[in-house]
C-alpha cells in the first residue's frame, strides 16, 4: 500500500501551510503591538525608566558624598597642621 502524493495534493498542502504560517506571524505581530500599547506595557516601560533614573541619581549622590568626605578630610588635615604650627 504505497501512497502516492500527487502534485495537486502537495501544492494544496504547501499553500495551506504557507497561508497558516503567514497568518500566525501576522497574528503574533498584532498581539505584540497590542501588548506594547497596553497600560501594562506602558507601566513596565515607565518603571524601567524610573529605575534607570534612580540608579543614575544614586551614582551621583555617591560621587558627591565621596567628594564631600575627601574635602572634609583635607580640611581636617589643614586644621591639624595650622594648630600644630600655631602652638610651636
Number of C-alpha atoms within 10 A of each C-alpha: 3 4 5 7 9 9 9 9 11 11 12 12 12 12 12 12 12 12 12 12 12 12 12 12 12 12 12 12 12 12 12 12 12 12 13 14 11 12 11 11 14 13 11 13 13 12 12 12 12 12 12 12 12 12 12 12 12 12 12 12 12 12 12 12 12 12 12 12 12 12 12 12 12 12 12 12 11 12 12 12 11 11 10 10 9 8 6 5
